[in-house]
Amino acid sequence: MTSIYLSSDNPRWVPRSEDDLRAAIDGGLFEENHHLDLKKAPGTKRDNRELARDLASFAIDGGTLVIGV
């Protein structure tokens, strides 16, 4: 598993498996920022619109969207 701690060698962490995500959750390392957005599962039309806006914003710089957190 790749280190989930940010450093000059690892400036932007990208989870590659469910185990990576679990390690980050267990370590309390999830913090939303410009390249990471955390969402509950969408349940309403308003949630879907918010999700669409977030996905569109990632089209500019890229990023990671984690749904179900």
C-alpha positions as protocol buffer text, in pm:
chain_id: "A"
residue {
  index: 1
  type: MET
  ca { x: 0 y: 0 z: 0 }
}
residue {
  index: 2
  type: THR
  ca { x: 119 y: 351 z: -82 }
}
residue {
  index: 3
  type: SER
  ca { x: 177 y: 580 z: 212 }
}
residue {
  index: 4
  type: ILE
  ca { x: -131 y: 786 z: 288 }
}
residue {
  index: 5
  type: TYR
  ca { x: 74 y: 1056 z: 459 }
}
residue {
  index: 6
  type: LEU
  ca { x: 144 y: 1362 z: 249 }
}
residue {
  index: 7
  type: SER
  ca { x: 502 y: 1467 z: 188 }
}
residue {
  index: 8
  type: SER
  ca { x: 711 y: 1620 z: -89 }
}
residue {
  index: 9
  type: ASP
  ca { x: 734 y: 1272 z: -243 }
}
residue {
  index: 10
  type: ASN
  ca { x: 359 y: 1220 z: -206 }
}
residue {
  index: 11
  type: PRO
  ca { x: 191 y: 1564 z: -242 }
}
residue {
  index: 12
  type: ARG
  ca { x: -152 y: 1428 z: -333 }
}
residue {
  index: 13
  type: TRP
  ca { x: -276 y: 1093 z: -208 }
}
residue {
  index: 14
  type: VAL
  ca { x: -501 y: 891 z: -436 }
}
residue {
  index: 15
  type: PRO
  ca { x: -659 y: 578 z: -288 }
}
residue {
  index: 16
  type: ARG
  ca { x: -604 y: 276 z: -507 }
}
residue {
  index: 17
  type: SER
  ca { x: -814 y: 23 z: -319 }
}
residue {
  index: 18
  type: GLU
  ca { x: -1079 y: -13 z: -53 }
}
residue {
  index: 19
  type: ASP
  ca { x: -800 y: -105 z: 190 }
}
residue {
  index: 20
  type: ASP
  ca { x: -640 y: 236 z: 126 }
}
residue {
  index: 21
  type: LEU
  ca { x: -970 y: 404 z: 208 }
}
residue {
  index: 22
  type: ARG
  ca { x: -1018 y: 198 z: 525 }
}
residue {
  index: 23
  type: ALA
  ca { x: -665 y: 282 z: 643 }
}
residue {
  index: 24
  type: ALA
  ca { x: -733 y: 653 z: 593 }
}
residue {
  index: 25
  type: ILE
  ca { x: -1067 y: 634 z: 776 }
}
residue {
  index: 26
  type: ASP
  ca { x: -917 y: 434 z: 1064 }
}
residue {
  index: 27
  type: GLY
  ca { x: -628 y: 682 z: 1087 }
}
residue {
  index: 28
  type: GLY
  ca { x: -862 y: 983 z: 1093 }
}
residue {
  index: 29
  type: LEU
  ca { x: -685 y: 1125 z: 788 }
}
residue {
  index: 30
  type: PHE
  ca { x: -980 y: 1230 z: 575 }
}
residue {
  index: 31
  type: GLU
  ca { x: -1010 y: 1605 z: 546 }
}
residue {
  index: 32
  type: GLU
  ca { x: -1190 y: 1766 z: 257 }
}
residue {
  index: 33
  type: ASN
  ca { x: -981 y: 1999 z: 45 }
}
residue {
  index: 34
  type: HIS
  ca { x: -945 y: 2117 z: -314 }
}
residue {
  index: 35
  type: HIS
  ca { x: -866 y: 1764 z: -437 }
}
residue {
  index: 36
  type: LEU
  ca { x: -1079 y: 1552 z: -202 }
}
residue {
  index: 37
  type: ASP
  ca { x: -1454 y: 1561 z: -149 }
}
residue {
  index: 38
  type: LEU
  ca { x: -1646 y: 1326 z: 79 }
}
residue {
  index: 39
  type: LYS
  ca { x: -2015 y: 1254 z: 28 }
}
residue {
  index: 40
  type: LYS
  ca { x: -2289 y: 1046 z: 179 }
}
residue {
  index: 41
  type: ALA
  ca { x: -2488 y: 844 z: -72 }
}
residue {
  index: 42
  type: PRO
  ca { x: -2711 y: 1088 z: -262 }
}
residue {
  index: 43
  type: GLY
  ca { x: -3077 y: 1046 z: -175 }
}
residue {
  index: 44
  type: THR
  ca { x: -3256 y: 1351 z: -318 }
}
residue {
  index: 45
  type: LYS
  ca { x: -3253 y: 1558 z: -635 }
}
residue {
  index: 46
  type: ARG
  ca { x: -3076 y: 1832 z: -440 }
}
residue {
  index: 47
  type: ASP
  ca { x: -2801 y: 1584 z: -342 }
}
residue {
  index: 48
  type: ASN
  ca { x: -2766 y: 1483 z: -708 }
}
residue {
  index: 49
  type: ARG
  ca { x: -2730 y: 1846 z: -816 }
}
residue {
  index: 50
  type: GLU
  ca { x: -2461 y: 1903 z: -552 }
}
residue {
  index: 51
  type: LEU
  ca { x: -2280 y: 1590 z: -670 }
}
residue {
  index: 52
  type: ALA
  ca { x: -2294 y: 1712 z: -1031 }
}
residue {
  index: 53
  type: ARG
  ca { x: -2146 y: 2049 z: -930 }
}
residue {
  index: 54
  type: ASP
  ca { x: -1863 y: 1878 z: -742 }
}
residue {
  index: 55
  type: LEU
  ca { x: -1785 y: 1648 z: -1033 }
}
residue {
  index: 56
  type: ALA
  ca { x: -1779 y: 1945 z: -1271 }
}
residue {
  index: 57
  type: SER
  ca { x: -1533 y: 2129 z: -1045 }
}
residue {
  index: 58
  type: PHE
  ca { x: -1299 y: 1829 z: -1055 }
}
residue {
  index: 59
  type: ALA
  ca { x: -1294 y: 1853 z: -1436 }
}
residue {
  index: 60
  type: ILE
  ca { x: -1063 y: 2155 z: -1401 }
}
residue {
  index: 61
  type: ASP
  ca { x: -791 y: 2027 z: -1166 }
}
residue {
  index: 62
  type: GLY
  ca { x: -884 y: 1665 z: -1104 }
}
residue {
  index: 63
  type: GLY
  ca { x: -960 y: 1522 z: -765 }
}
residue {
  index: 64
  type: THR
  ca { x: -1101 y: 1233 z: -570 }
}
residue {
  index: 65
  type: LEU
  ca { x: -1465 y: 1196 z: -480 }
}
residue {
  index: 66
  type: VAL
  ca { x: -1548 y: 937 z: -214 }
}
residue {
  index: 67
  type: ILE
  ca { x: -1916 y: 847 z: -186 }
}
residue {
  index: 68
  type: GLY
  ca { x: -2053 y: 661 z: 114 }
}
residue {
  index: 69
  type: VAL
  ca { x: -1843 y: 822 z: 386 }
}
